[in-house]
Amino acid sequence: MTTFQLRPVSAAILALLAHTAAAQTTDPQPTQVQQVTVTGLRSSIRSAEAIKRDSVQVVDSINAEDIGKFPDRAAGDALQRIAGVQVGRDRGETSQVIIRGLPDVVTTLNGMEYFTGNGRRLQYQDLPVQSIGGLDVYKTATPNQLEGGIAGGIDVRLRQPFDLKGLNVTGYVEDRRQKVTGSDATSTKNNPGAGFSASNRWNTSYGEIGALVDVAFNREHWGYPVQWVDRPDRVHSIDSNGVGTRLGDGPLAPLTPGARLGELPNVGGIYNAGDRDRGSIHGALQWKVNPTLEANVQYLGTGYRARSEVDYILAITTWTPRLTNVQLAPQGAYCNTPEGVVCPIQSAYAQAAQFGGPYDWDPYMATSTWGVKEHTTSHFLNLGLNYREGPWKASSNFGWTKSTFVNDTVIVDQQIPGASVNVYTYGADGHGGYNSVSTPTSPNALRDPRAFVLRGMVQNWGISKGEQVQWRGDASYRLGDGFFSGIDAGLRLSNHLASFHGAEGHSDIAGAVRANPVDAFGPGFEALVPGIDRLGGPWLTPSRDFLIDQADTVRAFYGASPGRVADDPTRTFEQRESTNTVYLAARWKTKAGDVDLSGTVGGRYVHVARNLNGNSRIGDVVSPIAVSSTENNFLPSFAAVVGWRENLQSHLSVGKTITRPDFASLNPALSLIPPTVNAPGTGSAGNPNLRPTRSVNTDATLEYYFPKNGYAQVALFHRDIDGYLQNMESSEVIGGQNYRVTRPQNSGKGTLRGAEFGIQKFFDFLPGPWSNFGAQFNYTWIDGDNQTLVSPTSTEYRTTALTNVAKKNYNFALLYEGNGITGRLTATHRGNYVEQIAEPRFFQDRIVKASTYVDLSVSYALNKNLSLQFDAINLTHEKYESYLGSEIRPRDIRYNPTTYGLGLRFSL
């Protein structure tokens, strides 16, 4: 049950918006405040409609009861239900929130900037819905809104005690079970969760006082299998008998008459799994000193702790000198490459061939484990003061945020010398795998502990920190009934420190003889992980727990010192960013015949001063960086609400926005994964020379609000973008080894345009039980292009797609509320999109296939205080799938789990 202070007519939602500094509304006439209790799904949807209708911005919202009815534990999962919002999922969680195809989203808590680690944005999986009163997605900006998101902004409205009437105690206990698809050997485990919230408010001689506290905790045992087909690498000449001979690096040509050219990628997989705990505590105090003055304090603390494993398996078959039983794809347009007609090899047998010492074999067959231990702690404190009397309204908010992320990883590789691999890169469902992995003594070598020898060890650690002190003061003055009805002005001061330090080290066995893992460490070192079905099921790999709990034993074997690798000063990064912002806006209103017009016009001026210290490494050249810079931006905007008639209105908006690069994207330090004997290493680094992405945003809507509840809308939007960030890859030689190094670059100019259609309605016009049903549907069409650099060192551009922008997206929900039952069946669709431009070797775009996730949530009220809830997430076992240029060249298949939950919720 949720209680709100409501005012009559469409100004009903102003009491909610009083908690959100980012919302612009027109001033109401003074009215008598009344207390109304609203409960249930209908009421929460109706209050979200009121936010949308009464705001001068284009905004979509979810409110408290609405969130409670989703099968979601975290804020990011709930956001995917909003029109124009898509999410990225990773390891069974929402890892990224995207508005209208763009990931550049600013995050605020009650209008104050919030972030996790040394980033600029919240990790939405860290924030449980238990603490949230509502989520507002702003698709347009007004001068009083925090800059930093060309896509838009998301404001998280934390619960406050004055949101509720009197004593309110709620809580839940639940258990979830996760079914991992793609790996039948994975066992199903319990994932408990619980939360508790209590609030009250009292009238005292010192004024009205309210207090709220809520806590939440959940534990997850998760699994996330990934089967990958690497990008094309080596080229073979395939004769008519299906025998392939590897070609060198010179001009490509078949070796015999009638032979064809075929390219073979490497095939492997990753079994990701782990245990993670997440907890939060949130407290709030409100004090209404008198009718004109109110003070409030909010604290939010979140924590994350995890032990996880990244279990690799890889068969590097591309360097095998001779293949047999080769099946080439039929010749088609996908065979046309910059190097000639080269068709994909769909399956082949790679016979073991020795090319050096006793451990130098093609194929290179190996397994590897990353033993990962990490934790995050984040703290947010907000002190607010609100004053309102006559035509004046003013607020002051002081905020402090501190967030730390710590990661420790130990990696050990092991090889199967002399392994032959029967590999396929394209099967019946379009992805690759292994038919067999064998040695002369082991027909199933992946499960034979005597078949392995130890290869290298890698260890790394890193500590990312972010701390910010911010203050904002906002004031408004109501002018009266003239054309200009009011003036809004504000000042914001912020000091943000982001840092990283850590190290990584690589070790290998000295001498010519490589030990068997069991001989070196005992039987507890090897673990049979569930693996991936299409790669033969379970495989042996170093134990995650051994690598974490007995890390010094592993280090000693490799001749490394105990404890972490010594802090590497070349990887240290620190940036201090001071921001001074002032805004001024005028509210206006008028009539044109019977049409009501109102809105705002103004601008936001932002001055940023930065001090950046770090080290840049390109190849073997390390250069210290100490840069001081300033940046000034003026962000004008205009917004209007056109009231065509009582239930029909439009929002019109045009304005300039910016997005600053994440601090991690500015970190020039290079992180490396070393090469194997016959595969290059990989690396990634930031770029301290990145500039902000700028955009001019134009939006228009037409909205019709049905009597009693529901609305239908059409929205058009256009973004002129300059400097969109894209990752570029280059080949670098570091310490005599080849690495594929990825760094972000600013692209040129781009355009994003699209349209949204949305409708939601409870069917109260139908007779009997049919009136308990309702539906929500929204569809977003997006198109765009961008000027991408030809190469990382080039100054020339070419027109490409905007990365991560899906053209067709929709959300559909079937709702039911009646007879003690509340239910929601949802389908969330994201169309196919380009994930990376021109991936080598043949410079094809990497494309992610369309996906549709179906979720179910049903609750039954046992009595007025107790309800039973059932949730099912990803009922259709949807997965992530990508390919290069054509589906006949698959890349990744990532198996998102299906989760079932049963919970008991109470309210007193």
Secondary structure, 3 states (H helix, E strand, C coil): CEEEEECCHHHHHHHHHCCCCCCCCCCCCCCCCEEEEECHHHHHHHHHHHHHHHCCCCEEEEEHHHHHCCCCCEHHHHHCCCCCEEEEEECCEEEEEEECCECCEEEEECCEECCCCCCCCCCHHHCEHHHEEEEEEECCCCCCCCCCCCCEEEEEEECCHHHCCCCEEEEEEEEEEEECCCCCCCCCCEEEEEEEEEEEEEEECCEEEEEEEEEEEEEEEEEEEEEEECCCCEEEEECCCCCEEECCCCCCCCCCCCCEEEEECCEEEEEEEEEEEEEEEEEEEEEEEECCEEEEEEEEEEEEEEEEEEEEEEEECCCCCEEEEEEECCCCHHHEECCEECEEEEEEEECCEECCCCCCEECEEEEEEEEEEEEEEEEEEEEEEEEEECCEEEEEEEEEEEEEEEEEEEEEEEECCCCEEEEECCCCCCCCEEEEEEECCECCHHHCHHHCEEEEEEEEEEEEEEEEEEEEEEEEEECCCCCEEEEEEEEEEEEEEEEEEEEEEEECCCCCCCCCHHHHHCHHHEEEEEEEHHHCEEEEEECHHHHHHCHHHHHHHCCCCCCCCCCCHHHCEEEEEEEEEEEEEEEEEEEECCEEEEEEEEEEEEEEEEEEEEEEEECCEEEEEEEEEEEEEEEEEEEEEEEEECCEEEEEEEEEEEECCCHHHHCCCEEEECCECCECEEEEECCCCCCCEEEEEEEEEEEEECCCCCEEEEEEEEEEEECCEEEEEEEEEECCEEEEEEEEEECCEEEEEEEEEEEEEECCCCCHHHHHEEEEEEEEEEEEEEEEECCCCCCCEEEECCCCCCCEEEEEEEEEEECCEEEEEEEEEECCEEEEEEECCCCEEEEECCEEEEEEEEEEECCCCEEEEEEEECCCCCEEEEEECCCCCEEEEEECCEEEEEEEEEEC
